[in-house]
């Protein structure tokens, strides 16, 4: 029988078992880290609650969700506080109101934004802004009067000031080249996605055929910033330009 003897130079290739395999436990946050996480969550909740902006309630009692008005064969339903699309904080900068128009007449109506108007109890008047203008303002597009020559505009990033414009030009400062506040500023310092839902959910201008109805959002200027009562009215217009009696309703501004 031949016996093999392990020599010293062969034993060097022998790997000893390391014992039990240890599994790394879950990382635990320290007490200061847990406090910081709670503060962040509470802050995010408060910001989400504040982003909704003021609310509108019909003055008529009992207070229904909206108001329905009928005059001369035209039916108008106004529903505030129903905007749930993007951007979610739209009501902080505009006043969206969902409207439904039904034409029970024998002739067609002409839907135009300029026939909608809002007036608060301080006699401040607000116009209906076209959805394309609202989407451009909320998406942070360049101002319409920004110079096209010289250095190209640069998008700024950083939350150092929430009223700082998101674009900069050599001849365009934070208050615009004319010294007043630019209407197309964004509430954030970084670029935001395009507000496509403003375009798709906005009320469409154009003819409304007899027996037809149309639904969409009207976006007023920041109509809830001042005053306590807001009157919203629409003057129906026939296709030949003749005006029908206006339809008006009042809402209480809740801040």
C-alpha positions in Angstrom: 0.0 0.0 0.0 1.3 3.4 -0.9 0.7 6.1 1.7 0.5 9.8 0.7 1.9 12.2 3.2 0.9 15.9 3.1 3.9 18.0 3.2 4.1 21.6 4.3 4.0 23.1 0.8 0.8 21.3 0.0 -1.0 22.4 3.2 -0.6 26.0 2.1 -3.4 25.5 -0.5 -5.8 24.2 2.1 -8.6 26.8 2.9 -9.9 26.6 6.4 -13.7 27.0 7.0 -14.6 30.4 8.5 -17.4 29.1 10.6 -21.0 30.4 10.3 -21.9 32.8 7.6 -23.0 36.1 9.2 -25.9 37.9 7.6 -25.8 41.7 7.8 -28.7 43.1 9.7 -30.9 46.0 8.7 -29.5 49.4 9.2 -31.2 51.3 11.9 -31.5 55.1 12.0 -30.2 56.9 15.0 -32.4 59.1 17.1 -31.3 62.4 15.4 -31.8 60.7 12.0 -35.3 59.6 12.9 -36.1 63.2 14.1 -34.9 64.6 10.8 -37.0 62.1 8.8 -40.1 63.1 10.8 -39.5 66.8 10.2 -39.1 66.2 6.5 -42.3 64.2 6.3 -44.3 66.8 8.3 -42.8 69.6 6.1 -43.9 67.7 2.9 -47.4 67.2 4.3 -47.7 70.9 5.1 -46.5 71.9 1.7 -48.9 69.6 0.0 -51.8 71.0 2.1 -50.8 74.6 1.3 -50.4 74.0 -2.4 -54.2 73.7 -2.9 -54.8 77.4 -2.6 -58.0 79.2 -1.7 -61.4 77.6 -2.2 -64.7 78.9 -3.5 -68.1 78.1 -2.0 -71.4 79.2 -3.5 -73.1 82.0 -1.5 -76.6 80.4 -1.9 -77.7 78.3 1.0 -77.8 75.3 1.3 -74.4 75.4 -0.3 -74.2 72.9 -3.2 -70.9 71.8 -4.8 -71.7 74.1 -7.8 -74.3 76.4 -9.3 -76.6 75.8 -12.2 -78.2 78.7 -14.1 -80.7 78.7 -16.9 -81.8 81.7 -19.1 -83.2 82.0 -22.6 -82.6 78.3 -23.5 -79.0 78.3 -22.2 -78.0 76.2 -19.2 -74.7 77.0 -17.4 -73.2 74.9 -14.6 -70.2 76.2 -12.6 -68.2 73.9 -10.4 -65.3 75.3 -8.4 -62.6 73.3 -6.6 -62.6 70.4 -9.1 -59.2 70.8 -10.7 -57.2 67.6 -10.0 -54.8 67.6 -13.0 -51.3 68.7 -13.3 -50.0 71.1 -12.0 -51.6 70.4 -8.7 -50.9 73.9 -7.3 -52.6 75.6 -10.3 -55.1 77.3 -8.0 -52.3 79.3 -6.3 -51.6 81.2 -9.5 -54.9 80.9 -11.5 -58.5 80.3 -10.5 -59.8 77.2 -12.5 -63.5 76.7 -12.7 -65.2 73.8 -14.4 -68.1 74.8 -16.6 -70.8 72.9 -18.5 -72.8 74.7 -21.2 -75.9 73.3 -22.7 -77.6 74.8 -25.7 -81.3 74.1 -25.8 -82.0 76.8 -28.4 -82.7 76.4 -32.1 -79.7 78.5 -33.1 -76.0 77.9 -32.3 -74.0 79.8 -29.7 -70.5 81.1 -30.0 -68.2 80.2 -27.1 -65.5 82.8 -26.4 -63.2 83.4 -23.4 -63.7 87.1 -23.5 -67.4 86.6 -22.6 -66.4 85.2 -19.2 -65.6 87.6 -16.4 -65.0 87.5 -12.6 -65.5 90.5 -10.3 -64.8 90.5 -6.5 -66.4 92.7 -3.9 -63.5 95.1 -4.1 -64.4 95.9 -7.8 -61.3 94.1 -9.1 -62.0 92.5 -12.5 -60.4 89.3 -13.7 -60.4 88.0 -17.3 -60.5 84.4 -18.5 -57.0 83.4 -19.6 -56.7 81.1 -22.7 -55.4 77.6 -21.7 -52.4 78.0 -24.0 -51.3 81.0 -22.0 -51.9 79.3 -18.7 -49.9 76.2 -19.8 -47.0 78.4 -21.0 -46.9 80.4 -17.7 -47.1 77.3 -15.5 -44.5 75.4 -17.6 -42.0 78.3 -17.3 -41.7 79.1 -21.0 -39.8 82.2 -22.0 -41.7 85.5 -21.9 -43.1 86.7 -25.2 -41.1 89.9 -25.2 -37.7 88.3 -24.4 -35.0 89.5 -26.8 -34.0 86.9 -29.4 -30.6 88.4 -30.1 -27.4 88.3 -28.1 -26.6 85.5 -25.7 -29.1 82.6 -25.4 -31.1 82.4 -22.2 -29.9 80.1 -19.5 -32.2 78.0 -17.3 -31.3 78.4 -13.7 -31.6 75.6 -11.2 -31.7 75.8 -7.4 -34.3 76.6 -4.8 -32.7 79.8 -3.5 -35.7 81.9 -4.1 -39.1 80.7 -5.2 -40.0 83.9 -7.1 -36.8 83.8 -9.1 -37.4 83.3 -12.9 -36.2 80.0 -14.3 -34.6 81.8 -17.3 -32.0 84.5 -17.5 -30.7 86.7 -20.2 -28.1 89.4 -20.4 -30.8 92.0 -20.8 -33.4 90.3 -18.8 -33.3 90.5 -15.0 -35.6 89.1 -12.3 -38.0 92.0 -12.8 -37.9 92.0 -16.6 -36.2 94.6 -18.8 -38.9 97.2 -18.1 -38.6 97.1 -14.3 -41.9 95.3 -13.4 -42.5 91.8 -12.4 -42.6 89.3 -15.3 -46.0 87.5 -15.6 -44.4 84.3 -16.7 -42.3 83.6 -13.6 -42.6 80.1 -12.1 -43.1 79.3 -8.4 -40.0 77.0 -8.6 -36.5 77.7 -9.6 -36.1 74.5 -11.6 -37.8 73.6 -14.9 -41.3 72.0 -14.6 -42.9 69.6 -17.1 -45.2 70.9 -19.7 -48.8 71.5 -18.3 -50.4 69.4 -21.0 -53.6 68.8 -19.0 -54.3 72.5 -19.0 -54.7 72.3 -22.7 -56.6 69.1 -22.8 -59.1 70.0 -20.0 -59.6 73.6 -20.9 -62.9 74.8 -22.4 -62.8 75.0 -26.2 -63.8 78.1 -28.1 -66.0 77.9 -31.1 -69.6 77.3 -32.1 -72.0 75.3 -29.9 -74.7 73.6 -32.1 -78.3 73.5 -31.1 -79.0 70.7 -28.6 -75.3 70.2 -28.0 -73.3 70.7 -24.8 -69.6 71.4 -24.0 -67.6 71.0 -20.8 -64.2 72.3 -19.7 -62.2 74.5 -17.4 -62.1 78.3 -17.5 -58.9 79.8 -16.0 -59.3 83.2 -14.5 -56.5 85.4 -13.4 -55.6 85.0 -9.7 -59.2 86.0 -8.8 -59.0 84.7 -5.2 -56.1 86.8 -4.0 -58.2 89.8 -2.9 -61.8 90.3 -1.7 -64.2 87.9 0.0 -66.9 87.5 -2.6 -66.3 86.6 -6.2 -69.0 87.0 -8.9 -68.6 84.9 -12.0 -70.6 85.7 -15.1 -70.9 84.6 -18.7 -72.8 86.5 -21.4 -73.9 84.0 -24.1 -73.4 85.1 -27.7 -75.2 83.9 -30.8 -73.3 83.1 -34.0 -74.5 86.4 -35.5 -72.9 88.4 -32.6 -76.2 89.1 -30.7 -75.9 88.9 -26.9 -78.2 87.1 -24.6 -79.0 87.9 -21.0 -75.9 87.2 -18.8 -75.7 84.3 -16.3 -74.1 85.2 -13.0 -73.3 83.5 -9.7 -71.5 84.5 -6.5 -69.0 82.5 -4.5 -67.4 83.0 -1.1 -63.6 83.0 -1.0 -62.3 80.6 1.7 -58.7 81.0 2.6 
